Amino acid sequence: MIIDAHIHYGDDHPDFLALLDREALKLLNICVAHVDNEWSDWYGQAERYRMLTEQLPQRFAWCTTFDLPRFDDPNYVDDVIAQLDRDFDAGAVACKVWKNVGMEVKTPDGDFFMVDDPLLDPIFEHIAKRGRTLLTHIAEPLACWQPLDENNPHYGYYSRNPQWHMYNRPEFPSHERLMDARDHMVEKHPALRVVGAHFGSLEYDVDAVATRLDRYPNFAVDISARLLDIAIQDSDKVRQFFIDYADRILFGTDVVMRTPLSSMDDVTRSHALQTLKEVYQMHFAYFERSDMVTVRGRSTRGIDLPGDVLTKFYRTNAETWYPGLT
């Protein structure tokens, strides 16, 4: 079995379940507390993911989240802890904190609310006490703060979404400030298992990831949505990194299902599932082969990981860092 430890694909259509069976896949669905968009109702996500896990535990697991700070509510922390207890009791194996903490939410004095803010300390301590894991997506890719570059994996997104491009926008926190806050939070809570989503938001350099893994034994990373960032780095160096830190890297795709498969016609649904299958095939080719492979339209050499490293990467690391997942 392979565990996709970071995905947003909550559906039980028979064709989808058949694909999971054929590919021997289990999915960890992640809740996200967005603001003012289609993801704002994260409670709906949680209920859907919880039900799927309850019905098909061999194929699904789920990660909860919590409401963004209500600075004028003296009961905020207690309410969050009570909600987390309900979700953990209902099977959630982790809790996610998203990049709106650091990049969007502001404190009453107008500063950006950081993930190492003391307000969150009792929440993170409670997650550790319950034996659950904190999944962190803190910061955009480094390209967010750099000039647009057609060769960068994130050029397409920032060229189409200039509102999220922070180059020459000093009123927003820097990537360094966000990473410092994340690192400080990890350091403050040594008993808390922390997984850094998207290669720990350090997708541009395996050495930067290695520095954090060396410094913080309670920290691991998943590769979700950062395959190309990894693949354009030196293949030999990347391969050695995955071998050296074989116990600290989790497989994940970050594929998002925006339209339920059950609402699609047969042709559209078949295309969606074929696209999903191709995402997995692309990942597997890069990690399992030694010849030239194609990653999002770019040619690179696969890193041909040893079998024992692949086993950890594809499955057992997820089981270790998310106890209760299987």
VENVENVEN-V584782 format. One record per residue. N is the residue number from 1. RES is the residue in one letter. PHI is phi in whole degrees, 0 to 359 (999 if undefined). NEAR is the number of other C-alpha atoms within 12 Angstrom. Layout:
N:RES:PHI:NEAR ; N:RES:PHI:NEAR
This chain:
1:M:999:23 ; 2:I:248:33 ; 3:I:253:38 ; 4:D:274:43 ; 5:A:272:49 ; 6:H:197:43 ; 7:I:207:37 ; 8:H:227:36 ; 9:Y:219:39 ; 10:G:266:37 ; 11:D:209:36 ; 12:D:235:25 ; 13:H:299:21 ; 14:P:305:15 ; 15:D:294:21 ; 16:F:291:31 ; 17:L:298:26 ; 18:A:295:17 ; 19:L:296:25 ; 20:L:299:29 ; 21:D:295:19 ; 22:R:297:15 ; 23:E:269:22 ; 24:A:54:21 ; 25:L:252:30 ; 26:K:235:38 ; 27:L:245:45 ; 28:L:260:49 ; 29:N:279:45 ; 30:I:248:48 ; 31:C:279:43 ; 32:V:225:39 ; 33:A:268:32 ; 34:H:281:25 ; 35:V:231:19 ; 36:D:56:11 ; 37:N:205:10 ; 38:E:292:14 ; 39:W:262:20 ; 40:S:294:19 ; 41:D:273:20 ; 42:W:289:27 ; 43:Y:298:24 ; 44:G:295:19 ; 45:Q:302:31 ; 46:A:301:41 ; 47:E:295:26 ; 48:R:296:28 ; 49:Y:294:38 ; 50:R:297:33 ; 51:M:296:25 ; 52:L:299:30 ; 53:T:295:31 ; 54:E:294:19 ; 55:Q:281:17 ; 56:L:225:22 ; 57:P:296:23 ; 58:Q:284:23 ; 59:R:241:37 ; 60:F:224:42 ; 61:A:219:45 ; 62:W:214:49 ; 63:C:237:46 ; 64:T:273:45 ; 65:T:214:44 ; 66:F:210:42 ; 67:D:298:34 ; 68:L:294:33 ; 69:P:304:34 ; 70:R:248:21 ; 71:F:293:19 ; 72:D:263:10 ; 73:D:250:13 ; 74:P:293:12 ; 75:N:263:14 ; 76:Y:305:21 ; 77:V:298:27 ; 78:D:298:21 ; 79:D:294:20 ; 80:V:296:30 ; 81:I:298:28 ; 82:A:296:20 ; 83:Q:294:25 ; 84:L:297:37 ; 85:D:299:28 ; 86:R:298:21 ; 87:D:288:30 ; 88:F:296:32 ; 89:D:295:18 ; 90:A:268:24 ; 91:G:107:34 ; 92:A:298:43 ; 93:V:264:44 ; 94:A:198:47 ; 95:C:225:45 ; 96:K:252:43 ; 97:V:241:40 ; 98:W:255:37 ; 99:K:291:37 ; 100:N:294:31 ; 101:V:279:36 ; 102:G:117:35 ; 103:M:243:31 ; 104:E:223:28 ; 105:V:289:28 ; 106:K:241:22 ; 107:T:284:21 ; 108:P:302:12 ; 109:D:272:9 ; 110:G:94:12 ; 111:D:274:17 ; 112:F:287:26 ; 113:F:279:33 ; 114:M:260:36 ; 115:V:291:42 ; 116:D:265:30 ; 117:D:298:26 ; 118:P:304:19 ; 119:L:303:25 ; 120:L:272:30 ; 121:D:306:24 ; 122:P:295:23 ; 123:I:292:38 ; 124:F:293:41 ; 125:E:295:28 ; 126:H:291:29 ; 127:I:301:37 ; 128:A:296:31 ; 129:K:299:21 ; 130:R:280:29 ; 131:G:75:26 ; 132:R:260:39 ; 133:T:245:45 ; 134:L:258:48 ; 135:L:265:50 ; 136:T:242:48 ; 137:H:242:41 ; 138:I:245:42 ; 139:A:91:41 ; 140:E:284:41 ; 141:P:301:37 ; 142:L:304:36 ; 143:A:302:31 ; 144:C:303:35 ; 145:W:257:30 ; 146:Q:249:23 ; 147:P:301:20 ; 148:L:301:24 ; 149:D:221:18 ; 150:E:300:14 ; 151:N:273:15 ; 152:N:281:26 ; 153:P:303:30 ; 154:H:255:32 ; 155:Y:301:24 ; 156:G:302:17 ; 157:Y:294:20 ; 158:Y:285:26 ; 159:S:288:22 ; 160:R:270:12 ; 161:N:232:14 ; 162:P:298:19 ; 163:Q:295:14 ; 164:W:259:26 ; 165:H:269:30 ; 166:M:263:27 ; 167:Y:298:25 ; 168:N:61:16 ; 169:R:233:17 ; 170:P:293:12 ; 171:E:289:14 ; 172:F:259:29 ; 173:P:299:32 ; 174:S:282:29 ; 175:H:301:29 ; 176:E:299:22 ; 177:R:297:24 ; 178:L:294:37 ; 179:M:293:33 ; 180:D:298:23 ; 181:A:294:29 ; 182:R:298:40 ; 183:D:298:34 ; 184:H:297:23 ; 185:M:297:36 ; 186:V:300:37 ; 187:E:293:24 ; 188:K:292:25 ; 189:H:235:30 ; 190:P:295:22 ; 191:A:274:24 ; 192:L:264:35 ; 193:R:287:40 ; 194:V:234:45 ; 195:V:250:47 ; 196:G:272:44 ; 197:A:296:41 ; 198:H:57:40 ; 199:F:61:46 ; 200:G:68:44 ; 201:S:58:42 ; 202:L:234:37 ; 203:E:299:36 ; 204:Y:279:31 ; 205:D:199:26 ; 206:V:298:34 ; 207:D:295:24 ; 208:A:295:21 ; 209:V:292:36 ; 210:A:302:31 ; 211:T:302:19 ; 212:R:289:32 ; 213:L:295:32 ; 214:D:292:17 ; 215:R:280:17 ; 216:Y:235:28 ; 217:P:293:25 ; 218:N:267:30 ; 219:F:241:40 ; 220:A:224:42 ; 221:V:227:45 ; 222:D:250:46 ; 223:I:260:42 ; 224:S:308:38 ; 225:A:61:36 ; 226:R:229:37 ; 227:L:299:37 ; 228:L:293:36 ; 229:D:304:33 ; 230:I:287:40 ; 231:A:291:37 ; 232:I:276:31 ; 233:Q:277:27 ; 234:D:302:21 ; 235:S:298:29 ; 236:D:296:21 ; 237:K:294:21 ; 238:V:295:33 ; 239:R:301:29 ; 240:Q:295:21 ; 241:F:300:29 ; 242:F:295:36 ; 243:I:286:26 ; 244:D:295:21 ; 245:Y:243:30 ; 246:A:300:32 ; 247:D:267:31 ; 248:R:236:41 ; 249:I:236:42 ; 250:L:247:42 ; 251:F:281:47 ; 252:G:191:41 ; 253:T:245:39 ; 254:D:67:31 ; 255:V:295:29 ; 256:V:243:27 ; 257:M:263:26 ; 258:R:268:18 ; 259:T:234:17 ; 260:P:303:21 ; 261:L:300:27 ; 262:S:293:22 ; 263:S:268:16 ; 264:M:268:18 ; 265:D:284:13 ; 266:D:300:14 ; 267:V:292:13 ; 268:T:296:16 ; 269:R:295:23 ; 270:S:298:20 ; 271:H:294:17 ; 272:A:299:28 ; 273:L:289:30 ; 274:Q:294:17 ; 275:T:298:19 ; 276:L:298:28 ; 277:K:299:24 ; 278:E:292:21 ; 279:V:300:27 ; 280:Y:293:34 ; 281:Q:298:21 ; 282:M:297:28 ; 283:H:297:35 ; 284:F:299:30 ; 285:A:298:26 ; 286:Y:295:34 ; 287:F:277:38 ; 288:E:250:27 ; 289:R:253:24 ; 290:S:248:19 ; 291:D:268:16 ; 292:M:284:20 ; 293:V:230:27 ; 294:T:249:25 ; 295:V:239:29 ; 296:R:47:23 ; 297:G:85:14 ; 298:R:248:20 ; 299:S:270:19 ; 300:T:208:29 ; 301:R:269:29 ; 302:G:295:33 ; 303:I:256:34 ; 304:D:45:27 ; 305:L:293:30 ; 306:P:301:20 ; 307:G:301:17 ; 308:D:291:18 ; 309:V:290:29 ; 310:L:299:32 ; 311:T:300:25 ; 312:K:294:28 ; 313:F:296:39 ; 314:Y:280:39 ; 315:R:218:35 ; 316:T:290:29 ; 317:N:295:33 ; 318:A:298:42 ; 319:E:294:32 ; 320:T:285:29 ; 321:W:276:37 ; 322:Y:235:37 ; 323:P:305:25 ; 324:G:93:28 ; 325:L:293:33 ; 326:T:234:29
